[in-house]
């Protein structure tokens, strides 16, 4: 049986019972991790599978397609992250018109009881579900008493006196405070995916890029960044990345383009992660490609310097160490 499932009403997945946690899990931050790990611990104690339930698209995306909320984590990365936290099964339930019409009671009966035979259900603070957000912890407890499971609300995780939340993380990365985001997430903020072919415009300008698409999702940030690319070699690779719609060339779709310094190779199809270190500037529309190229040289020089300092702070050597002298030469050449 696959560890990842999307559909409801496809038979019993956990005939001997399960312990279930439910949430959006966007970002998989410290609060989400506490919820999943507690669920796994309870499942191990009871000798049943641990199931992490979420929805794709997220309900807020489904109900506001014209202005969807920004995403910290793409669906595949979310599923992989939940499995990495030792969830035995992950449900990314298809949130569509049919599912959105279910009442809270119907969701409990059809998913938690019939499909998962839940023994315990764990949720985060203020969790709501079902049509018109009519379901809550009180409903879970009331129905659990008659159907055989107990429902629990985990305590929120606080850091620096404030609750850890996806909203708070979005605010930190929008301001370029990636150190704060890493503390809230429990790891550096990164976006992963498989490298796809683009227009290859960067190659003609002397800046070939590894491109990641978002599959219709809205990224939580945009601009030009100093980044590390993971998954290319044994160590992170220094890079400068652009995240946005590329207004200079009339782009529309959000695209993450990572230019790996001094890299010569084919990355198409490879899965990589782009870790964000520092915000360099906002995405701009330039009058022509020549002006854009000059700015790209300045961006690359600044990114090399910042990554050299970041590598020194972390006390490790990247795959190809940024060379401050080359950065200075590039800055002088393009000034």
HUFEN-V64374 format. One record per residue. N is the residue number from 1. RES is the residue in one letter. OMEGA is omega in whole degrees, -180 to 180 (NA if undefined). Layout:
# HUFEN-V64374
N_RES_OMEGA / N_RES_OMEGA
This chain:
# HUFEN-V64374
1_X_179 / 2_X_179 / 3_X_179 / 4_X_176 / 5_X_-176 / 6_X_-170 / 7_X_172 / 8_X_178 / 9_X_177 / 10_X_178 / 11_X_-178 / 12_X_179 / 13_X_-177 / 14_X_-175 / 15_X_-178 / 16_X_178 / 17_X_180 / 18_X_168 / 19_X_-169 / 20_X_167 / 21_X_-175 / 22_X_176 / 23_X_174 / 24_X_177 / 25_X_178 / 26_X_-179 / 27_X_-176 / 28_X_-178 / 29_X_-175 / 30_X_178 / 31_X_177 / 32_X_-178 / 33_X_177 / 34_X_179 / 35_X_-178 / 36_X_-179 / 37_X_178 / 38_X_177 / 39_X_179 / 40_X_-180 / 41_X_179 / 42_X_179 / 43_X_179 / 44_X_-180 / 45_X_-179 / 46_X_180 / 47_X_180 / 48_X_180 / 49_X_171 / 50_X_-177 / 51_X_174 / 52_X_-178 / 53_X_173 / 54_X_-176 / 55_X_174 / 56_X_-2 / 57_X_174 / 58_X_-179 / 59_X_-179 / 60_X_176 / 61_X_-179 / 62_X_-175 / 63_X_180 / 64_X_-176 / 65_X_-179 / 66_X_-180 / 67_X_-176 / 68_X_178 / 69_X_179 / 70_X_-178 / 71_X_173 / 72_X_-172 / 73_X_178 / 74_X_-173 / 75_X_-178 / 76_X_180 / 77_X_178 / 78_X_180 / 79_X_180 / 80_X_180 / 81_X_179 / 82_X_177 / 83_X_179 / 84_X_176 / 85_X_174 / 86_X_169 / 87_X_-180 / 88_X_177 / 89_X_178 / 90_X_176 / 91_X_171 / 92_X_-172 / 93_X_-179 / 94_X_180 / 95_X_-177 / 96_X_-177 / 97_X_-179 / 98_X_-178 / 99_X_-179 / 100_X_-180 / 101_X_-179 / 102_X_171 / 103_X_176 / 104_X_180 / 105_X_-180 / 106_X_178 / 107_X_180 / 108_X_-176 / 109_X_-172 / 110_X_-177 / 111_X_-174 / 112_X_-177 / 113_X_-173 / 114_X_-175 / 115_X_-172 / 116_X_-179 / 117_X_-174 / 118_X_171 / 119_X_175 / 120_X_175 / 121_X_-178 / 122_X_179 / 123_X_177 / 124_X_-180 / 125_X_174 / 126_X_180 / 127_X_177 / 128_X_-179 / 129_X_178 / 130_X_-178 / 131_X_-179 / 132_X_179 / 133_X_-176 / 134_X_-180 / 135_X_178 / 136_X_-177 / 137_X_179 / 138_X_178 / 139_X_179 / 140_X_-179 / 141_X_-179 / 142_X_-180 / 143_X_178 / 144_X_-180 / 145_X_-178 / 146_X_-177 / 147_X_170 / 148_X_174 / 149_X_175 / 150_X_-178 / 151_X_-174 / 152_X_176 / 153_X_-178 / 154_X_178 / 155_X_178 / 156_X_177 / 157_X_180 / 158_X_175 / 159_X_-177 / 160_X_176 / 161_X_-180 / 162_X_179 / 163_X_175 / 164_X_-179 / 165_X_177 / 166_X_179 / 167_X_180 / 168_X_180 / 169_X_177 / 170_X_179 / 171_X_-179 / 172_X_-178 / 173_X_176 / 174_X_178 / 175_X_179 / 176_X_180 / 177_X_-176 / 178_X_175 / 179_X_177 / 180_X_178 / 181_X_-180 / 182_X_179 / 183_X_179 / 184_X_-180 / 185_X_-173 / 186_X_180 / 187_X_178 / 188_X_178 / 189_X_-178 / 190_X_175 / 191_X_-178 / 192_X_177 / 193_X_178 / 194_X_-179 / 195_X_-179 / 196_X_178 / 197_X_176 / 198_X_179 / 199_X_-179 / 200_X_177 / 201_X_180 / 202_X_179 / 203_X_-179 / 204_X_179 / 205_X_-179 / 206_X_-179 / 207_X_178 / 208_X_-175 / 209_X_168 / 210_X_-170 / 211_X_175 / 212_X_177 / 213_X_-174 / 214_X_174 / 215_X_179 / 216_X_178 / 217_X_179 / 218_X_180 / 219_X_-176 / 220_X_-179 / 221_X_176 / 222_X_180 / 223_X_-179 / 224_X_-171 / 225_X_165 / 226_X_-171 / 227_X_168 / 228_X_176 / 229_X_178 / 230_X_178 / 231_X_179 / 232_X_178 / 233_X_180 / 234_X_-179 / 235_X_179 / 236_X_-178 / 237_X_180 / 238_X_-175 / 239_X_170 / 240_X_-172 / 241_X_174 / 242_X_177 / 243_X_-178 / 244_X_-175 / 245_X_177 / 246_X_-175 / 247_X_-179 / 248_X_-179 / 249_X_175 / 250_X_177 / 251_X_-180 / 252_X_-176 / 253_X_174 / 254_X_-178 / 255_X_174 / 256_X_-178 / 257_X_-178 / 258_X_175 / 259_X_-179 / 260_X_-177 / 261_X_173 / 262_X_-179 / 263_X_178 / 264_X_-179 / 265_X_-179 / 266_X_-178 / 267_X_-176 / 268_X_179 / 269_X_-179 / 270_X_176 / 271_X_180 / 272_X_171 / 273_X_179 / 274_X_-179 / 275_X_-176 / 276_X_-177 / 277_X_-176 / 278_X_176 / 279_X_-179 / 280_X_-179 / 281_X_176 / 282_X_174 / 283_X_-176 / 284_X_172 / 285_X_-178 / 286_X_-176 / 287_X_-179 / 288_X_-177 / 289_X_180 / 290_X_178 / 291_X_177 / 292_X_-178 / 293_X_177 / 294_X_179 / 295_X_179 / 296_X_176 / 297_X_179 / 298_X_178 / 299_X_-179 / 300_X_179 / 301_X_180 / 302_X_180 / 303_X_178 / 304_X_-179 / 305_X_-179 / 306_X_-180 / 307_X_174 / 308_X_178 / 309_X_180 / 310_X_178 / 311_X_178 / 312_X_180 / 313_X_-179 / 314_X_178 / 315_X_171 / 316_X_-177 / 317_X_179 / 318_X_-177 / 319_X_175 / 320_X_-173 / 321_X_174 / 322_X_-177 / 323_X_-179 / 324_X_-180 / 325_X_177 / 326_X_178 / 327_X_180 / 328_X_180 / 329_X_-179 / 330_X_180 / 331_X_-180 / 332_X_-178 / 333_X_-175 / 334_X_-177 / 335_X_NA
